[in-house]
Amino acid sequence: MSSLFGSSSSGVPSPPDMATRKEALMNAVRSENALANAQELMNKTNEKCYAKCVTKPSTSLSGSEETCLSRCMDRYMEAFNIVSRSYIARISRERLERPSD
């Protein structure tokens, strides 16, 4: 019998096989989470910058609207990167400071 976690001849996954499959599943979840975060970032950036820069929508963007959108998106990405680096550094510090169980 086979399942998401595989099986051995007795129908029960072996520990190394289970660990490998668990790690693969965790990596898949991490990838999906990263993709969802990237999509959310792009959606928010587009929404906020469009609202700020395009005050009179028409069939094309004016030069000033293009410049505004470009600068807005650059600042949004810059802020996101700063926050991300700070968050990762904090998580790393907390892991190092946490006593072993």
C-alpha positions as CSV (number, residue, x, y, z in Angstrom):
1,M,0.0,0.0,0.0
2,S,1.3,3.4,-0.9
3,S,0.6,6.8,0.6
4,L,1.8,10.4,0.6
5,F,4.7,9.2,2.9
6,G,5.5,6.0,1.0
7,S,5.6,2.5,2.4
8,S,8.0,-0.3,3.0
9,S,7.2,-4.0,2.5
10,S,5.4,-4.0,5.8
11,G,3.2,-1.0,4.8
12,V,5.0,1.3,7.2
13,P,7.5,3.9,5.9
14,S,11.0,3.5,7.1
15,P,12.4,6.4,9.3
16,P,14.9,7.7,6.7
17,D,12.3,7.5,3.9
18,M,9.8,9.3,6.2
19,A,12.3,12.0,7.0
20,T,13.2,12.6,3.4
21,R,9.5,12.9,2.4
22,K,8.8,15.1,5.4
23,E,11.6,17.4,4.3
24,A,10.4,17.5,0.7
25,L,6.9,18.4,1.9
26,M,8.2,21.1,4.2
27,N,10.3,22.5,1.2
28,A,7.2,22.5,-1.0
29,V,5.2,24.4,1.7
30,R,8.1,26.9,2.1
31,S,8.1,27.4,-1.7
32,E,4.3,27.9,-1.8
33,N,4.5,30.4,1.1
34,A,7.3,32.3,-0.7
35,L,5.3,32.5,-3.9
36,A,2.2,33.7,-2.0
37,N,4.3,36.4,-0.2
38,A,5.7,37.5,-3.5
39,Q,2.3,37.7,-5.1
40,E,0.9,39.6,-2.1
41,L,3.9,42.1,-2.3
42,M,3.2,42.7,-6.0
43,N,-0.5,43.1,-5.5
44,K,0.0,45.6,-2.7
45,T,2.7,47.5,-4.5
46,N,0.5,47.8,-7.6
47,E,-2.6,48.8,-5.6
48,K,-0.8,51.4,-3.5
49,C,1.4,52.9,-6.2
50,Y,-1.5,53.0,-8.7
51,A,-3.7,54.8,-6.2
52,K,-1.0,57.3,-5.5
53,C,0.3,57.9,-9.0
54,V,-2.6,57.5,-11.4
55,T,-5.1,60.2,-10.3
56,K,-6.9,60.5,-13.7
57,P,-6.9,57.0,-15.4
58,S,-6.9,57.1,-19.2
59,T,-5.8,54.8,-22.0
60,S,-2.1,55.5,-21.4
61,L,0.2,56.7,-18.7
62,S,1.8,60.2,-18.8
63,G,5.5,60.6,-18.3
64,S,5.0,61.9,-14.8
65,E,2.8,58.9,-13.9
66,E,5.4,56.5,-15.2
67,T,8.1,58.2,-13.2
68,C,5.9,58.2,-10.1
69,L,5.0,54.5,-10.5
70,S,8.7,53.6,-11.0
71,R,9.8,55.5,-7.9
72,C,6.9,54.3,-5.8
73,M,7.6,50.7,-6.7
74,D,11.4,51.1,-6.0
75,R,10.6,52.6,-2.6
76,Y,8.1,49.8,-1.8
77,M,10.6,47.1,-2.7
78,E,13.4,48.9,-0.8
79,A,11.2,49.0,2.3
80,F,10.2,45.4,1.9
81,N,13.9,44.3,1.6
82,I,14.8,46.2,4.7
83,V,12.0,44.7,6.7
84,S,12.8,41.2,5.4
85,R,16.5,41.5,6.3
86,S,15.6,42.7,9.8
87,Y,13.1,39.9,10.3
88,I,15.6,37.2,9.1
89,A,18.3,38.7,11.4
90,R,15.9,38.7,14.3
91,I,14.8,35.1,13.7
92,S,18.5,34.0,13.5
93,R,19.4,35.8,16.7
94,E,16.4,34.2,18.5
95,R,17.4,30.7,17.3
96,L,21.0,31.2,18.6
97,E,19.8,32.6,21.9
98,R,17.2,29.9,22.5
99,P,18.4,27.2,24.9
100,S,18.6,23.7,23.6
101,D,15.7,21.4,24.6
